[in-house]
Amino acid sequence: MAIRTIPLTIVIPTYMREEVLIDSISALLSLERRASEILIIDQSPRHSSAVSQQLSEWEASGDIRYYLLKLPSITEAMNKGLLEARNQIVLFLDDDIVPSSDLVSRHFEAYH
């Protein structure tokens, strides 16, 4: 199965989430048609070593772009996501989702 990307940015503001965040990102990365970029806007003061390691690995491989905010603010997190997005279409998602297999393609199609 070849992964095809769609020119869409997913922004996930997150705060104090651990495994559920990892599960959500993993599910998004496993989609056959996935977003060309996933931005994680983290407002957590720290993560477990396992979560930090996984986020670092995904960032190093280019699967996600990771930003850490100093203070928690959903407004600032969303604004940061919009400013950093490289695509015109931006989809904000919660950090605890289980995406349907066609989430990204359906959202993209709504604009065309």
N, C-alpha and C positions, 0 to 999 in steps of 0.2 A: 504494500500500500504506500503510494507516494503522498507525502504531505504537501498540500497546496496552500499557499497563504493568500489571504484576501487583504487588500489595502485598507485596513481598519485597525484602529488602536483600541485596545482594552485597557482601562484604567481601574485598578483595584486599590482604593484607599483601605488601609487596615490599621487596626489598633489592638494590641494584646492578643493576637491570634497565633496559634502554634500549628498543630497538625491539620486543623481544618483549612488553614490557608494553604498549606502544602498540598493537601488533597485537591483543593479548588484549582490551583495552578497546574497541577499534574493533569487534571481532567481537561483543562483548556489546551494544554500542550499535546494531548493525545488525540485531539479532534482531527479528522481527515482534512477538513478545510478549516484552517485556524487563522486567527488574526496575525497580521504581519508583525505586530509588536504588542507586548504586554508590559504595562508599566505598573510596578508595585510601589505605592506611595505609603511608606511605613511610618507610623507615629509611635511605635512601641519603644520603650526605653531599652529593652533587651529581649533576646530570644534564647531558647535552649540551644546548646551547641549543635544538635542535630538539625534543627530548623535553620540556624545561621549557616551551617555548612551547605545545606541544600539550596538555599537562596543564593549563596555565593557561587555554587557550581552552575546554576541556571544563568546567573548574570555573566559569568566567565564564558559560557558557551554561546551567549547571545540570545538565549531563549526568553529572557526577561531583561528589563531595565529596572534597576532598584534605586529608590531614593528614600533617604531617611530624614524625616523632619525632626527638629529639636523639640517642638511642643505639639501636642495633639490638637488638631483643628480640622474638622471635616471640610470646612470652606477652603482653608489653605491647601489641604491635600487635593481637593478637586481642581482648584486653580493651578496647582503645580502640574497635575496630570494634563490639563489642557495646554499649558505652556510648553510642556515637553513633548507632546504628541507630534509625530511626524506625518500623520495622516489627517485628512480633513474630516473623516468620520470617526467619532470617538464614542465608545460604549463603556459606560460606568457600570461596574459589577460589584456586588457585595463580596466579601472575603470568605463566604461560606456557601458557595453555590455548587450545584451539580448541573452542569450545562447539558442541554439536549445536543444531540449530534449535529444538528443544523443551526445552532444558535448564531454563529458568526455569519454564515451565508444568508440566513433569513434576515438578519439585521442589515447586512450590506444591501441585499435586494430591495429593502424598503426605501432605499435612497435612489434607486435606479428604475 
